[in-house]
Amino acid sequence: MRLSRTAALLAGISTLLALPAALAAERVQVVTSFSILADMVENVGGEHVEVTALVGPDSDAHVYSPRPTDARDLAGADLVVFNGLQYEGWIERLIEASDVNGPLVVTTDGIEARLAAQANDDHNDHNDHNDHNDHDDGHDHGDIDPHAWQDLGMGELYVANILAGLIKADPDNSAAYEARAERYREEMAAVDSELRMLLAEIPPGTSVITGHDSFGHFARAYGLTFLSPQGLSTEAEPSAANMARLIDVIREENVQALFHENMTSPAMIDQLAEETNLTVAGTLYADALASDGEASTYLGMMRHNARTLHDALAEPGHEEDDHGDDEHGHDDHGHAH
């Protein structure tokens, strides 16, 4: 009797130990190209998904070189999620080299492709200064600005595409995915309103300097001008002529502060700071989440960026003067916030 009890106890323990592995196996295995998309998928999928990001936090998807294990991850995935708009120049080759069985989700499906100059110029009259991006010709995504997630209104379209992919991969849990996606879109709309209130306190026409040209969609949505020594990609170093032109623009536009990016080298911004005697006012998160802290989630990243910009550039009492949203150049794109 004692032996049978012991055997039963051991069998019960074995069953309990096997549960986490069994539950993980039952989850939808999702592979995303980079960390921001991984966070979006986790928000929509919840406990029903197991998510792997090929390019993790604080890492640069522009210069990523796929590993042999990445092809194996894609082959074992129930769903593969990537940005598109030629952002990941390596992803299509990796997909072709992998035995991918699950659906593919291009999160920018339905989003109008915008040129770099368009994204920054729709609400700003600085066209004469946009030649600092001339060196970007020939990069993987050319002149298209693929960083559409930097506009929370566009982020809602990302969620819609992710939701459709999860339902296709796992129709049995479609109701749970739809409920979580709706809650997430509501959170996005609330954060978008927070950003507009904060950034409305920055004087219209204020120019912001970052490491590479990844904030064009943010500029269009929230009424700022972003300039950078690099173009849309981080792959090429800026020329001395581009740096010299940008220094001239900084002086002409009376730029007040410079900003690092978490996944690019600080050297160029530090050089600009030295040559212009400007302060580096903080770190912005463009193409990758932080490893921890507020900016380790997509919505936290957006809040962090807005607060960092506000703290460096807002004028006390600016919200009480005559500069309304129309003059500041905010564009709701027709989003229902």
C-alpha positions as a Python dict, from the first residue, in 0.01 Angstrom:
ca = {
    (1, 'M'): (0, 0, 0),
    (2, 'R'): (281, 238, 96),
    (3, 'L'): (461, 169, -232),
    (4, 'S'): (148, 238, -436),
    (5, 'R'): (97, 567, -253),
    (6, 'T'): (456, 669, -321),
    (7, 'A'): (419, 578, -687),
    (8, 'A'): (98, 778, -709),
    (9, 'L'): (265, 1074, -542),
    (10, 'L'): (560, 1062, -780),
    (11, 'A'): (324, 1033, -1077),
    (12, 'G'): (133, 1338, -954),
    (13, 'I'): (453, 1540, -918),
    (14, 'S'): (563, 1440, -1267),
    (15, 'T'): (228, 1550, -1405),
    (16, 'L'): (255, 1890, -1233),
    (17, 'L'): (609, 1940, -1361),
    (18, 'A'): (496, 1858, -1713),
    (19, 'L'): (209, 2109, -1707),
    (20, 'P'): (410, 2427, -1789),
    (21, 'A'): (570, 2257, -2089),
    (22, 'A'): (235, 2124, -2206),
    (23, 'L'): (72, 2465, -2170),
    (24, 'A'): (357, 2630, -2360),
    (25, 'A'): (321, 2373, -2638),
    (26, 'E'): (-51, 2453, -2664),
    (27, 'R'): (17, 2826, -2706),
    (28, 'V'): (40, 2981, -3050),
    (29, 'Q'): (411, 3005, -3133),
    (30, 'V'): (467, 3354, -3277),
    (31, 'V'): (795, 3487, -3417),
    (32, 'T'): (824, 3862, -3467),
    (33, 'S'): (1103, 4050, -3639),
    (34, 'F'): (1175, 4294, -3353),
    (35, 'S'): (1085, 4385, -2997),
    (36, 'I'): (811, 4644, -3055),
    (37, 'L'): (604, 4397, -3257),
    (38, 'A'): (662, 4129, -2993),
    (39, 'D'): (506, 4353, -2728),
    (40, 'M'): (206, 4426, -2950),
    (41, 'V'): (149, 4054, -3013),
    (42, 'E'): (174, 3976, -2641),
    (43, 'N'): (-86, 4243, -2567),
    (44, 'V'): (-331, 4099, -2818),
    (45, 'G'): (-252, 3731, -2761),
    (46, 'G'): (-215, 3725, -2384),
    (47, 'E'): (-181, 3378, -2231),
    (48, 'H'): (-260, 3211, -2563),
    (49, 'V'): (70, 3305, -2730),
    (50, 'E'): (440, 3234, -2687),
    (51, 'V'): (636, 3513, -2858),
    (52, 'T'): (996, 3518, -2981),
    (53, 'A'): (1153, 3839, -3117),
    (54, 'L'): (1441, 3785, -3359),
    (55, 'V'): (1583, 4130, -3276),
    (56, 'G'): (1552, 4196, -2906),
    (57, 'P'): (1537, 4512, -2689),
    (58, 'D'): (1804, 4778, -2742),
    (59, 'S'): (1910, 4606, -3065),
    (60, 'D'): (1915, 4746, -3418),
    (61, 'A'): (1700, 4567, -3677),
    (62, 'H'): (1859, 4775, -3955),
    (63, 'V'): (2192, 4596, -3928),
    (64, 'Y'): (2075, 4258, -3799),
    (65, 'S'): (2228, 3944, -3950),
    (66, 'P'): (2003, 3638, -3916),
    (67, 'R'): (2143, 3336, -3734),
    (68, 'P'): (2095, 2972, -3836),
    (69, 'T'): (1862, 2928, -3537),
    (70, 'D'): (1631, 3198, -3677),
    (71, 'A'): (1536, 2976, -3972),
    (72, 'R'): (1452, 2699, -3726),
    (73, 'D'): (1238, 2940, -3520),
    (74, 'L'): (1045, 3045, -3829),
    (75, 'A'): (995, 2684, -3938),
    (76, 'G'): (842, 2604, -3596),
    (77, 'A'): (622, 2913, -3580),
    (78, 'D'): (244, 2911, -3606),
    (79, 'L'): (257, 3279, -3705),
    (80, 'V'): (532, 3511, -3832),
    (81, 'V'): (490, 3888, -3779),
    (82, 'F'): (704, 4159, -3937),
    (83, 'N'): (677, 4528, -4019),
    (84, 'G'): (712, 4542, -4396),
    (85, 'L'): (764, 4862, -4598),
    (86, 'Q'): (1115, 4722, -4657),
    (87, 'Y'): (1208, 4791, -4293),
    (88, 'E'): (1364, 4449, -4236),
    (89, 'G'): (1579, 4410, -4545),
    (90, 'W'): (1672, 4058, -4433),
    (91, 'I'): (1333, 3912, -4338),
    (92, 'E'): (1210, 3807, -4681),
    (93, 'R'): (1536, 3624, -4755),
    (94, 'L'): (1508, 3452, -4417),
    (95, 'I'): (1148, 3348, -4488),
    (96, 'E'): (1249, 3209, -4827),
    (97, 'A'): (1530, 3011, -4664),
    (98, 'S'): (1298, 2872, -4395),
    (99, 'D'): (1026, 2611, -4413),
    (100, 'V'): (754, 2848, -4288),
    (101, 'N'): (415, 2682, -4247),
    (102, 'G'): (218, 2941, -4052),
    (103, 'P'): (54, 3260, -4181),
    (104, 'L'): (263, 3574, -4241),
    (105, 'V'): (146, 3906, -4096),
    (106, 'V'): (276, 4230, -4245),
    (107, 'T'): (176, 4479, -3978),
    (108, 'T'): (184, 4779, -4213),
    (109, 'D'): (-72, 4630, -4455),
    (110, 'G'): (-324, 4904, -4531),
    (111, 'I'): (-87, 5185, -4428),
    (112, 'E'): (5, 5432, -4698),
    (113, 'A'): (375, 5425, -4773),
    (114, 'R'): (523, 5768, -4709),
    (115, 'L'): (849, 5916, -4826),
    (116, 'A'): (1085, 6045, -4559),
    (117, 'A'): (1033, 6405, -4668),
    (118, 'Q'): (653, 6364, -4667),
    (119, 'A'): (642, 6236, -4313),
    (120, 'N'): (836, 6532, -4183),
    (121, 'D'): (701, 6799, -4415),
    (122, 'D'): (325, 6749, -4413),
    (123, 'H'): (294, 7008, -4136),
    (124, 'N'): (624, 7192, -4148),
    (125, 'D'): (774, 7435, -4396),
    (126, 'H'): (1135, 7320, -4373),
    (127, 'N'): (1164, 7163, -4717),
    (128, 'D'): (1482, 7356, -4787),
    (129, 'H'): (1657, 7170, -4506),
    (130, 'N'): (1562, 6814, -4602),
    (131, 'D'): (1870, 6765, -4820),
    (132, 'H'): (2049, 6630, -4512),
    (133, 'N'): (1891, 6294, -4603),
    (134, 'D'): (2048, 6275, -4950),
    (135, 'H'): (2295, 6008, -4841),
    (136, 'D'): (2012, 5763, -4768),
    (137, 'D'): (1966, 5662, -5134),
    (138, 'G'): (2027, 5291, -5185),
    (139, 'H'): (1949, 5170, -4832),
    (140, 'D'): (1720, 4872, -4792),
    (141, 'H'): (1400, 5074, -4760),
    (142, 'G'): (1515, 5356, -4989),
    (143, 'D'): (1320, 5675, -4932),
    (144, 'I'): (1016, 5504, -4776),
    (145, 'D'): (975, 5575, -4405),
    (146, 'P'): (880, 5238, -4252),
    (147, 'H'): (862, 5357, -3888),
    (148, 'A'): (481, 5385, -3892),
    (149, 'W'): (446, 5258, -3534),
    (150, 'Q'): (572, 5599, -3418),
    (151, 'D'): (218, 5729, -3482),
    (152, 'L'): (-23, 5567, -3235),
    (153, 'G'): (-305, 5602, -3486),
    (154, 'M'): (-104, 5380, -3718),
    (155, 'G'): (-38, 5153, -3422),
    (156, 'E'): (-409, 5073, -3415),
    (157, 'L'): (-378, 4939, -3771),
    (158, 'Y'): (-84, 4725, -3658),
    (159, 'V'): (-312, 4576, -3393),
    (160, 'A'): (-585, 4505, -3650),
    (161, 'N'): (-337, 4313, -3869),
    (162, 'I'): (-197, 4120, -3572),
    (163, 'L'): (-551, 4032, -3459),
    (164, 'A'): (-640, 3898, -3804),
    (165, 'G'): (-325, 3685, -3807),
    (166, 'L'): (-387, 3538, -3461),
    (167, 'I'): (-746, 3451, -3550),
    (168, 'K'): (-625, 3281, -3868),
    (169, 'A'): (-366, 3082, -3673),
    (170, 'D'): (-594, 3004, -3378),
    (171, 'P'): (-965, 3053, -3459),
    (172, 'D'): (-1077, 2875, -3141),
    (173, 'N'): (-961, 3170, -2930),
    (174, 'S'): (-1082, 3445, -3163),
    (175, 'A'): (-1320, 3596, -2903),
    (176, 'A'): (-1037, 3633, -2651),
    (177, 'Y'): (-812, 3795, -2912),
    (178, 'E'): (-1085, 4037, -3020),
    (179, 'A'): (-1154, 4144, -2661),
    (180, 'R'): (-787, 4199, -2583),
    (181, 'A'): (-732, 4388, -2910),
    (182, 'E'): (-1022, 4620, -2833),
    (183, 'R'): (-885, 4696, -2485),
    (184, 'Y'): (-540, 4757, -2632),
    (185, 'R'): (-677, 4996, -2894),
    (186, 'E'): (-855, 5187, -2619),
    (187, 'E'): (-525, 5215, -2428),
    (188, 'M'): (-356, 5340, -2745),
    (189, 'A'): (-618, 5607, -2793),
    (190, 'A'): (-575, 5722, -2432),
    (191, 'V'): (-196, 5740, -2465),
    (192, 'D'): (-233, 5925, -2795),
    (193, 'S'): (-441, 6190, -2616),
    (194, 'E'): (-175, 6216, -2342),
    (195, 'L'): (94, 6270, -2607),
    (196, 'R'): (-103, 6543, -2783),
    (197, 'M'): (-155, 6732, -2456),
    (198, 'L'): (214, 6710, -2365),
    (199, 'L'): (355, 6793, -2707),
    (200, 'A'): (114, 7083, -2763),
    (201, 'E'): (321, 7268, -2503),
    (202, 'I'): (626, 7260, -2731),
    (203, 'P'): (640, 7574, -2951),
    (204, 'P'): (539, 7514, -3314),
    (205, 'G'): (830, 7469, -3551),
    (206, 'T'): (1066, 7337, -3282),
    (207, 'S'): (1334, 7118, -3442),
    (208, 'V'): (1447, 6796, -3277),
    (209, 'I'): (1782, 6627, -3355),
    (210, 'T'): (1812, 6247, -3323),
    (211, 'G'): (2062, 5983, -3435),
    (212, 'H'): (1878, 5862, -3746),
    (213, 'D'): (1565, 5961, -3935),
    (214, 'S'): (1312, 5738, -3759),
    (215, 'F'): (1061, 5989, -3624),
    (216, 'G'): (897, 6112, -3944),
    (217, 'H'): (561, 5953, -3862),
    (218, 'F'): (585, 6087, -3507),
    (219, 'A'): (657, 6434, -3650),
    (220, 'R'): (357, 6417, -3880),
    (221, 'A'): (122, 6296, -3606),
    (222, 'Y'): (232, 6528, -3329),
    (223, 'G'): (350, 6845, -3504),
    (224, 'L'): (727, 6848, -3459),
    (225, 'T'): (1025, 6865, -3697),
    (226, 'F'): (1293, 6596, -3669),
    (227, 'L'): (1640, 6620, -3825),
    (228, 'S'): (1925, 6370, -3815),
    (229, 'P'): (2282, 6320, -3939),
    (230, 'Q'): (2183, 5975, -4072),
    (231, 'G'): (1896, 5892, -4303),
    (232, 'L'): (1623, 5631, -4261),
    (233, 'S'): (1868, 5349, -4197),
    (234, 'T'): (2156, 5322, -3951),
    (235, 'E'): (2369, 5124, -4195),
    (236, 'A'): (2574, 5411, -4341),
    (237, 'E'): (2778, 5671, -4158),
    (238, 'P'): (2688, 6032, -4243),
    (239, 'S'): (2935, 6221, -4459),
    (240, 'A'): (3129, 6522, -4332),
    (241, 'A'): (2923, 6739, -4568),
    (242, 'N'): (2596, 6612, -4419),
    (243, 'M'): (2723, 6678, -4067),
    (244, 'A'): (2832, 7030, -4166),
    (245, 'R'): (2491, 7102, -4322),
    (246, 'L'): (2315, 6979, -4012),
    (247, 'I'): (2530, 7202, -3790),
    (248, 'D'): (2426, 7498, -4007),
    (249, 'V'): (2060, 7398, -3974),
    (250, 'I'): (2095, 7363, -3596),
    (251, 'R'): (2223, 7720, -3576),
    (252, 'E'): (1967, 7860, -3822),
    (253, 'E'): (1673, 7688, -3654),
    (254, 'N'): (1787, 7775, -3300),
    (255, 'V'): (1771, 7410, -3194),
    (256, 'Q'): (1766, 7383, -2816),
    (257, 'A'): (1866, 7022, -2746),
    (258, 'L'): (1993, 6696, -2894),
    (259, 'F'): (1876, 6341, -2820),
    (260, 'H'): (2042, 6000, -2825),
    (261, 'E'): (1862, 5689, -2952),
    (262, 'N'): (1882, 5367, -2754),
    (263, 'M'): (1986, 5144, -3046),
    (264, 'T'): (2232, 5370, -3230),
    (265, 'S'): (2581, 5487, -3147),
    (266, 'P'): (2585, 5810, -2943),
    (267, 'A'): (2906, 5924, -3116),
    (268, 'M'): (2743, 6139, -3385),
    (269, 'I'): (2511, 6317, -3143),
    (270, 'D'): (2798, 6368, -2899),
    (271, 'Q'): (3002, 6520, -3184),
    (272, 'L'): (2716, 6757, -3269),
    (273, 'A'): (2684, 6852, -2901),
    (274, 'E'): (3055, 6932, -2884),
    (275, 'E'): (3052, 7141, -3202),
    (276, 'T'): (2734, 7334, -3121),
    (277, 'N'): (2758, 7356, -2739),
    (278, 'L'): (2412, 7204, -2711),
    (279, 'T'): (2295, 6972, -2433),
    (280, 'V'): (2209, 6608, -2495),
    (281, 'A'): (1869, 6613, -2327),
    (282, 'G'): (1800, 6241, -2302),
    (283, 'T'): (1745, 5916, -2486),
    (284, 'L'): (1457, 5848, -2724),
    (285, 'Y'): (1338, 5501, -2824),
    (286, 'A'): (1271, 5462, -3194),
    (287, 'D'): (1324, 5112, -3337),
    (288, 'A'): (1364, 4901, -3023),
    (289, 'L'): (1220, 4880, -2675),
    (290, 'A'): (1431, 4920, -2363),
    (291, 'S'): (1546, 4609, -2180),
    (292, 'D'): (1361, 4725, -1868),
    (293, 'G'): (1179, 5024, -1724),
    (294, 'E'): (896, 5230, -1870),
    (295, 'A'): (1021, 5210, -2229),
    (296, 'S'): (1022, 4828, -2223),
    (297, 'T'): (667, 4830, -2367),
    (298, 'Y'): (536, 5000, -2680),
    (299, 'L'): (297, 5234, -2499),
    (300, 'G'): (555, 5303, -2228),
    (301, 'M'): (810, 5387, -2498),
    (302, 'M'): (572, 5637, -2657),
    (303, 'R'): (500, 5799, -2319),
    (304, 'H'): (872, 5814, -2238),
    (305, 'N'): (956, 5981, -2570),
    (306, 'A'): (683, 6242, -2531),
    (307, 'R'): (783, 6326, -2173),
    (308, 'T'): (1152, 6345, -2263),
    (309, 'L'): (1078, 6586, -2550),
    (310, 'H'): (838, 6789, -2337),
    (311, 'D'): (1078, 6824, -2045),
    (312, 'A'): (1356, 6946, -2275),
    (313, 'L'): (1161, 7169, -2514),
    (314, 'A'): (832, 7289, -2366),
    (315, 'E'): (799, 7650, -2262),
    (316, 'P'): (638, 7714, -1921),
    (317, 'G'): (285, 7843, -1971),
    (318, 'H'): (299, 7775, -2345),
    (319, 'E'): (-31, 7588, -2332),
    (320, 'E'): (-204, 7908, -2222),
    (321, 'D'): (-97, 8122, -2516),
    (322, 'D'): (-261, 8151, -2854),
    (323, 'H'): (-98, 7849, -3019),
    (324, 'G'): (-380, 7601, -3079),
    (325, 'D'): (-354, 7255, -3226),
    (326, 'D'): (-418, 7380, -3578),
    (327, 'E'): (-116, 7609, -3574),
    (328, 'H'): (95, 7344, -3407),
    (329, 'G'): (21, 7113, -3693),
    (330, 'H'): (-131, 6814, -3518),
    (331, 'D'): (-303, 6575, -3753),
    (332, 'D'): (-555, 6319, -3630),
    (333, 'H'): (-557, 6140, -3969),
    (334, 'G'): (-928, 6091, -3908),
    (335, 'H'): (-859, 5855, -3615),
    (336, 'A'): (-1143, 5804, -3377),
    (337, 'H'): (-970, 5888, -3048),
}
